[in-house]
């Protein structure tokens, strides 16, 4: 598998982590989740600005290290800002690897149900956080593929396979 950086973006509850896991199953790459990194760094996260800065610094550091080791790296985060997406693209450029941005979407009523049904999930995001993130999510002007996660797992898997074929993940 050729090393590359795949960023899985979207609002809380849309299914980013499921998509990221499907990609990892196919690529055998390194999965990086901001939720997991935050919990590893902070025993009781408070989601302060300082904590977020440290979390994302580590997130990007691990991505670069994974690419340097020759791995496919899959980054799972909201990537709600242009700056966060630009930082990932800059890492890929610096490392000389392809960068791919996938946006996972789902209708709000489905997101509300999924978040309400979460159990044993590393994410602390509730529906209030979803609404807050939705309000500040900056439009994606970068080239990206969209995965519509309103259906079942079979449909989602098929969309992931199509995306991977479109970005030439072999």
N, C-alpha and C positions, 0 to 999 in steps of 0.2 A: 504494500500500500504506500503510495507516494505521500510524503508529509505535506500537510496542508492545514489551514485553520478554518474551521466551520463554526460560525456564531449562530446560535439558536436564540432568537429574540422574541419578545412578546409580553403581554400583560400577565400578571399573576393569574393562575387558574386556567390559562388557555391550553395548556398541555405541552409547554416547552420541554419539561423534563422527560416526558414520555417520548417525544420526538428525539431528544438527545440520546436517550437510551437505545432507541431503535437504530440510530446512526452508529452508536458504539458497537452494537451487536454485529453490524455489517462491517465496520472498519477496524474493529479491535483497537480503536484509538484510546486516547486519554480523555476522560470526561472531567471537566472542571465546572463546578456549580458554585455560584456566589453564596448560596444558602449554606452549603457544606463548609466552605472556606470560612465564612463568618462564624459558624458554630465551632470550628476548630480553633479559631483565634480568640473567641470570647465565650466564656462559659455561660454567661447570662447576657446575651446581646441586647443593647438598648437602641440600636439603629440610629445613633447619633451621627452627625456629619463626620466627626473624627473617626468613628468606627467604620463608617462606609469608605472613607478614604483609605484606611489601612486594609480593609477587605479587598477593595478593588486593586490596590497596589499589589497585593499578594496574588490575586486572580490573574493579573496580567503577567506577573513575574513567573508564575507556574506555567502559563501558556507559552511564554518564550522558552523556558527550560524544556518543556515537552517537545517543542519544535526543534530545538537545538539537539535533542536526543533522537531526532528522526521520526517522531511520532505524528500521526494525525491527531490534532487537538480539537475537541468539541467543547465550546464554551457555552454554558447555559446561564443566561441572565436576561433581565428585561431589555438591556441595551436601549433604554428609553430616550437617551440624548444622542445628538450628533457626535458630541465629544467622546462618548463611550464607544461608539461605532468607529470613529476615526482612530481612536487609540488601538483598537484591535486591528484595523487595517494597517496602521503604521508598524505594528509588530510583524505582521505577515510580510510587509514590504522589506523591513529591515532583515528578516530571516530569509527572504527570497523564495517565499512559498505562496501558492494561491490562497486567496481569502474569499470565503463565501458567506453570505448573510441570508439566513432563512428566517422569515417572520411567521410565527404560528398565531393563528387567529381562531376565535370561537365567539359565537353570539353571547351577549351579556347574560341572558337567562340560563344558558348552559354553564357559563363560568360560575354564576351564583350557586347552582346546584353542585357543581364539582367541588367548589371551595367548602360548601356546607358538609359534604360527605368525606372530606379529607380525614384520614386517621393515620397516625404514624408517619406523617410527612415531615421532612426536615424544614420545609417552608413555614414561616410564621404568618405569611400574608393571609389576611382575611378579606372579606368583600369590601370593607372600608379601604383597605390598602389598594385593592384593585381599582376602586373609583379614584383614589388619589393619583395613582400612576396613570390612569387613563387621561386625567386632566392635564398632566405634564408631559405625556409621551409626544416627542417631537416627530413630525412626519418623516418617514424614511424616503430620502431623496437618493440614497445610495442604491446601486443595483442590488436587487434581492429577489428571492423566490418566496412565494406565499404558500403556506400549508394551512388549509381550512380544516380545523379540527372540530367539526360539528357532528361528525358521524362516529362510527364504531372503530375498533382497533384495526380491523381488516382494511377499511377504507384509509385510515391514517397510515398504515404500513405501506399501502400501495402509493400514496402520495409521497412518502419519504423515499421509496424506491425510485420514483420518477424524478424527484429532486436530485438524488444522488447520481442518477444517470445523466441528468442535465448538466451537472457540474463535473462530470467525468471522474467520479470516485470509482476507482477500480480495485 
